Amino acid sequence: MLYFAYTTLIDPSRIREHAPEAEFQFVAHLPETQLIFPYNNGKWKGGLPSVKAEPGNTVWGAIFEVPGEQLSALDVCEKEEGRVRVTLSAMDRSGKRHTVATHVHEENGNKQHKPSSDYMAIIVAGGRHWQLPAGWIAGLEEYVSG
């Protein structure tokens, strides 16, 4: 199964901790999707990311091939942060669409929290590792220093 990582699971060591056989495939984005921070579990001292449909926005991430049984381990990890697995359509850099699994917060209501700086630092490091677009990384860095 293809898995779109945009949370701390984008960090190579973190995804391997939960899905040891996950293999990086390519960089992709969720078109017409926005990064939001609707949930605070208290552990990270700030809001945790999710995505929601929003015209004119894009969320970048890394695509991994994850064996089905290990996808369940990712479900457990993401549930601790208030997210559940969904199926979405991601687009690679050549414009090809791929059906992917990812995790989103169940209630993307209007409540937004200030993002966790520590959490976002892990996402920035993972994004740099997989060479996500420089503009996306720069935008994420604002959450780290902001």
C-alpha positions in Angstrom: 0.0 0.0 0.0 1.3 3.5 -0.8 1.4 5.7 2.3 1.6 9.5 2.2 3.6 10.8 5.2 3.4 14.4 6.2 3.4 14.1 10.0 6.5 13.1 12.0 6.3 9.8 10.1 8.1 11.6 7.3 11.2 11.3 9.4 13.1 8.2 8.1 13.9 6.8 11.6 10.4 7.4 12.9 8.6 5.6 10.1 11.0 2.7 10.3 10.3 2.5 14.1 6.7 1.7 13.3 6.9 0.1 9.8 10.5 -1.4 9.5 9.8 -2.5 5.9 8.5 0.9 4.7 10.4 1.9 1.5 10.5 5.4 0.2 9.1 5.7 -3.3 8.8 9.4 -4.3 7.8 12.9 -3.3 4.2 13.9 -3.9 1.5 16.4 -2.8 -2.1 16.4 -2.0 -3.7 19.0 -4.3 -6.4 21.3 -3.1 -5.5 20.4 0.5 -4.4 22.6 3.4 -2.3 21.8 6.5 -4.2 22.6 9.6 -3.6 22.2 13.4 -6.9 21.1 14.9 -5.7 18.9 17.8 -3.5 19.2 20.9 -2.9 16.0 22.9 -0.8 17.8 25.5 2.3 15.7 24.8 3.8 18.0 22.2 3.0 21.4 23.7 1.1 22.7 20.7 -1.1 21.7 17.9 -0.6 18.7 15.7 -1.1 18.7 12.0 -3.9 17.3 9.9 -5.1 18.1 6.4 -8.4 19.2 5.0 -9.7 19.9 1.5 -9.2 23.5 0.6 -9.0 24.9 -2.9 -5.8 26.7 -3.9 -3.7 24.9 -1.3 -1.2 22.0 -1.4 0.4 19.7 1.2 3.7 18.0 0.3 4.9 14.7 1.7 6.8 11.5 1.1 5.3 8.4 -0.4 6.3 5.0 1.1 5.4 1.5 0.1 4.2 0.0 3.4 3.2 -3.7 3.9 -0.4 -4.0 4.9 0.3 -5.5 8.3 2.7 -2.6 9.1 0.1 -0.1 8.1 -1.8 -1.2 11.2 1.2 -0.1 13.3 1.0 3.3 11.7 -2.7 3.4 12.6 -1.8 2.9 16.3 0.9 5.6 16.2 -1.3 8.1 14.4 -4.3 7.4 16.7 -2.3 8.6 19.7 -2.2 12.0 17.9 -5.9 12.0 17.1 -5.8 10.9 13.5 -7.5 8.1 11.6 -6.6 6.4 8.3 -8.2 7.7 5.1 -7.6 7.1 1.4 -6.8 10.2 -0.7 -5.3 11.0 -4.1 -1.7 12.3 -4.2 0.1 13.7 -7.2 3.7 13.1 -8.0 6.1 15.6 -9.5 5.3 14.4 -13.0 1.5 15.0 -12.5 0.5 11.3 -12.1 -2.1 10.6 -9.5 -1.8 7.8 -7.0 -4.3 6.4 -4.5 -2.6 6.7 -1.0 -3.4 6.0 2.6 -2.7 8.7 5.1 -4.0 9.9 8.5 -6.2 12.9 9.3 -7.9 14.3 12.3 -11.5 13.1 12.4 -12.9 16.5 13.3 -11.3 19.3 11.2 -13.5 21.9 12.9 -12.8 25.5 13.2 -10.6 25.2 16.4 -6.9 25.7 15.5 -4.0 25.5 17.9 -0.6 27.1 17.7 1.6 24.4 16.1 4.1 22.5 18.3 7.5 23.8 17.5 9.3 20.5 18.5 6.9 18.5 16.3 7.3 20.7 13.3 11.1 20.6 13.6 10.9 16.8 13.1 8.7 17.3 10.0 11.1 19.9 8.6 14.1 17.5 9.1 12.2 14.8 7.3 11.1 17.1 4.5 14.7 18.1 4.0 15.9 14.5 4.0 13.4 13.6 1.2 14.1 16.8 -0.6 10.5 18.2 -0.6 10.2 21.6 -2.4 12.2 24.4 -0.8 9.2 26.7 -0.6 7.2 24.1 1.3 10.2 23.5 3.8 10.5 27.3 4.2 6.8 27.6 5.1 7.1 24.7 7.6 10.2 26.4 9.2 8.0 29.4 10.1 6.1 27.0 12.5 9.4 26.0 14.2 10.6 29.5 14.9 7.2 31.1 15.2 
